[in-house]
Amino acid sequence: MKAFFTLVFILLSSHSYALEEAEQLFNQLKPSLYQIKLIDKASGEKSSIGSGFQISSDGIIATNYHVISSYALHPNKYRIEYFDYQGNKGNLSLQSVDVINDLALVRRDVEHEMQFFELSQNTPHKGEQLFSLGNPHDLGMIVVPGTYNGLKKESFNERIHFTGSINSGMSGGPVVNKSAQVVGVNVATSGNSIGFLVPHDKLVNLFEAYLNTAPQSISEQMTEQLITSQNKLISTILDSPWQAKKLGEKAIIPIIDVPFVRCWGDSNADKADALILTAVANCSLDENTYISSQFFTGTMEIEFRTMQAKDIGASKFYRLYQQQISHAGAGNRANKENITQYQCHHDLVMPDNQAINNKTIFCTRAYKKFPDLFDILYLSASIDKENQALVSHFTIAGINKPNALAFTRQFMEAVLWN
Amino acid sequence: MELTTEELRTQQGSIEKTPADEIIIEEISRNHKLLHRHKLSQAQIHIGRDYHNDIILADPHICPSHLSLEYIDGNWVIADNQTVNGSFIENIKEKKHPANNHVVCDGDVITLGKSQLRIFFTNHPVAPTVAFSPFESFINLMRHPIALLLSIAIFSLIAAGVFYLNTPKEVNFSQLLVPTITMAVGFALWPAGVALVSHLSKHDARVMAQLGISFAFFNLMWLGDFLGEIAAFNSASDAIMPIVAILISAALAYSLFWLNGYIGFHMSAKRRNIVAASITILLFGGSYLVQYSNKAEFNARPEYDATLMMPSFLLAPSSTTDKFIADSGKLFDKTSKKAKQK
């Protein structure tokens, strides 16, 4: 009985210890926490909100790029404002961004040296308790305890998988360990207490690069980051093994063997009345790069589709086949402000392996603000079998010309009939 | 006094030679279409609403004894009988003026009440004979009931075929029948409409000829479409074949409208050309305009040619990957330029 009481007492005390710890941490850190608001100059009202935290004594504040993206793209339309824990407000100036990792550095004016967050030296271990700080839905600063669950396996750009509820408005807020060191930055959630953080080393790199040389132009910095990132992505993909895989009965398609491209499949084999038997394999990159709410890039999707006519003649089969390929669209959201219209080229193409004959369409549109970057769309339909067809299709957003053509060439040679 | 046969003949001959003792009076509609024609040879002609007159007109605005024409000293002179609404002369030389005491010239138009009369002398020149156009035999062939039936049957078969090919489900015969008949009837409305208009404008309706010609051309247009599709399928983006296909279908449409006009209306060749060209431009220009106005200022989706046909229609050789990559590479420079223009 005595032992039981002791156990309960220990449990209770450890629980209250955790609460106390969170409260203590929060009180210790709150002078360096900010709510960040983007104010529309013309209307004087806020257009987006997020969180931020100070990382230097002279007023450098870290937040998410997506919190201040409107300002980065339209500096004349908005201004950035901070609110500290005492309700003081002031203007912030944009210093540097990392659009790939969704980070930004802004600066406030300081009169004297201020308290700031210390960035961690090492990564947490699995299961370690972390505390996410931020201001969800403009409700006030809160602290959310949660656990570190390693890096998200399927992402090309590293993200920490954090078990704890992160809500909108907490974006840009810090996640600290028990020693109040920053180990990540709140960035996204997929609901049900699954949150994603930008690892602290990305912030360390950005901050060090900024201390070294501050960027001259934010848009040039973004262009450079986008080009570097797609170079890294495409060279990884082109250097990885492409496994030849059977789709349907006769088709051979490439499956790119990298963890960040994930594939799904479907077919209509269960539909007895279907005129055409279809099997589809879809592969896509599980992430994208946020430029603005109207413009995403960095996406990649690949689709293969085989079709086999069941009870219909070749003429009807080809007519329905044409309807299938008539409506391909872009894989990323983009608008007139950011991109040109697509320009397309089509031709009959037989790859060098002579194993298939295709009607092939290639379309591209250019980015208006980031020179030398394009979205591409490829669509190829086999035209050499009476009652069978193979469609191969991909879209890639934010790629330069050499990478686009190198990927297209490799892809064209990898799709064929068995 | 006795006249010899010879003299009599000479006298009669001289009588016949007098240009104006025979006169042609045409009742015409307000847009100068012929309603009735009278050829008279007496020296005095009475025109009016009552039944004593030589020419009786039913127009209520005309007086019972409205006017008379009298042959005096080799001229026809009009006498208006102080009528309520008057009589007026119109011709190419003069402005419209009251008709009383007017000396009639060849081609004068007299307005009385709301009616019009046109006067010709026997020596009025007529237009040269219009020869049958070479299309006449084609028109005669196409309006033959068997030929007409055959073209409608071909049209319906093609319509049913197209409907069958485009339906992604299984279809039975009766499901094909309804849209096919609807389509055939819908397309028959055009020749029927043209025939109706020519009937209303006092021309021969010639329904069979209109139907025969129209369906023959509709079938030719299907053929044109099909050839255009083969061309699109076999050519790369920069080829001119698709433009040629559009020109061919415009030429076919022009020919159809020209023949519709030729069958249904009597008009000069120049006028017929203008009418056919206008309808063609209206049709093609109109559909282009509709497309153009519906087109969004910015389209985030690509527009490409997706024509696919069975391998048996594959006539052109395929390009190599190298050529395709090189051609596609050019698009990057094109869009980059557009991006810089903003």
Boltz contact constraints between the chains, C-beta under 6 A:
constraints:
  - contact:
      token1: [A, 314]
      token2: [B, 310]
      max_distance: 6.0
  - contact:
      token1: [A, 315]
      token2: [B, 310]
      max_distance: 6.0
  - contact:
      token1: [A, 316]
      token2: [B, 165]
      max_distance: 6.0
  - contact:
      token1: [A, 318]
      token2: [B, 308]
      max_distance: 6.0
  - contact:
      token1: [A, 318]
      token2: [B, 309]
      max_distance: 6.0
  - contact:
      token1: [A, 318]
      token2: [B, 310]
      max_distance: 6.0
  - contact:
      token1: [A, 319]
      token2: [B, 165]
      max_distance: 6.0
  - contact:
      token1: [A, 320]
      token2: [B, 168]
      max_distance: 6.0
  - contact:
      token1: [A, 321]
      token2: [B, 308]
      max_distance: 6.0
  - contact:
      token1: [A, 322]
      token2: [B, 306]
      max_distance: 6.0
  - contact:
      token1: [A, 322]
      token2: [B, 308]
      max_distance: 6.0
  - contact:
      token1: [A, 325]
      token2: [B, 306]
      max_distance: 6.0
  - contact:
      token1: [A, 326]
      token2: [B, 306]
      max_distance: 6.0
  - contact:
      token1: [A, 329]
      token2: [B, 301]
      max_distance: 6.0
  - contact:
      token1: [A, 336]
      token2: [B, 298]
      max_distance: 6.0
  - contact:
      token1: [A, 340]
      token2: [B, 335]
      max_distance: 6.0
  - contact:
      token1: [A, 340]
      token2: [B, 338]
      max_distance: 6.0
  - contact:
      token1: [A, 340]
      token2: [B, 339]
      max_distance: 6.0
  - contact:
      token1: [A, 341]
      token2: [B, 299]
      max_distance: 6.0
  - contact:
      token1: [A, 342]
      token2: [B, 302]
      max_distance: 6.0
  - contact:
      token1: [A, 343]
      token2: [B, 331]
      max_distance: 6.0
  - contact:
      token1: [A, 343]
      token2: [B, 334]
      max_distance: 6.0
  - contact:
      token1: [A, 343]
      token2: [B, 335]
      max_distance: 6.0
  - contact:
      token1: [A, 344]
      token2: [B, 302]
      max_distance: 6.0
  - contact:
      token1: [A, 344]
      token2: [B, 304]
      max_distance: 6.0
  - contact:
      token1: [A, 345]
      token2: [B, 237]
      max_distance: 6.0
  - contact:
      token1: [A, 345]
      token2: [B, 327]
      max_distance: 6.0
  - contact:
      token1: [A, 345]
      token2: [B, 328]
      max_distance: 6.0
  - contact:
      token1: [A, 345]
      token2: [B, 331]
      max_distance: 6.0
  - contact:
      token1: [A, 346]
      token2: [B, 237]
      max_distance: 6.0
  - contact:
      token1: [A, 346]
      token2: [B, 304]
      max_distance: 6.0
  - contact:
      token1: [A, 346]
      token2: [B, 305]
      max_distance: 6.0
  - contact:
      token1: [A, 347]
      token2: [B, 236]
      max_distance: 6.0
  - contact:
      token1: [A, 347]
      token2: [B, 319]
      max_distance: 6.0
  - contact:
      token1: [A, 347]
      token2: [B, 324]
      max_distance: 6.0
  - contact:
      token1: [A, 348]
      token2: [B, 318]
      max_distance: 6.0
  - contact:
      token1: [A, 349]
      token2: [B, 318]
      max_distance: 6.0
  - contact:
      token1: [A, 349]
      token2: [B, 319]
      max_distance: 6.0
  - contact:
      token1: [A, 349]
      token2: [B, 324]
      max_distance: 6.0
  - contact:
      token1: [A, 350]
      token2: [B, 318]
      max_distance: 6.0
  - contact:
      token1: [A, 351]
      token2: [B, 321]
      max_distance: 6.0
  - contact:
      token1: [A, 352]
      token2: [B, 321]
      max_distance: 6.0
  - contact:
      token1: [A, 357]
      token2: [B, 318]
      max_distance: 6.0
  - contact:
      token1: [A, 361]
      token2: [B, 304]
      max_distance: 6.0
  - contact:
      token1: [A, 362]
      token2: [B, 328]
      max_distance: 6.0
  - contact:
      token1: [A, 363]
      token2: [B, 302]
      max_distance: 6.0
  - contact:
      token1: [A, 364]
      token2: [B, 331]
      max_distance: 6.0
  - contact:
      token1: [A, 364]
      token2: [B, 332]
      max_distance: 6.0
  - contact:
      token1: [A, 364]
      token2: [B, 335]
      max_distance: 6.0
  - contact:
      token1: [A, 365]
      token2: [B, 335]
      max_distance: 6.0
  - contact:
      token1: [A, 366]
      token2: [B, 335]
      max_distance: 6.0
  - contact:
      token1: [A, 366]
      token2: [B, 336]
      max_distance: 6.0
  - contact:
      token1: [A, 366]
      token2: [B, 339]
      max_distance: 6.0
  - contact:
      token1: [A, 368]
      token2: [B, 339]
      max_distance: 6.0
  - contact:
      token1: [A, 377]
      token2: [B, 302]
      max_distance: 6.0
  - contact:
      token1: [A, 381]
      token2: [B, 308]
      max_distance: 6.0
  - contact:
      token1: [A, 384]
      token2: [B, 311]
      max_distance: 6.0
  - contact:
      token1: [A, 401]
      token2: [B, 332]
      max_distance: 6.0
  - contact:
      token1: [A, 405]
      token2: [B, 325]
      max_distance: 6.0
  - contact:
      token1: [A, 405]
      token2: [B, 329]
      max_distance: 6.0
  - contact:
      token1: [A, 409]
      token2: [B, 325]
      max_distance: 6.0
  - contact:
      token1: [A, 412]
      token2: [B, 321]
      max_distance: 6.0
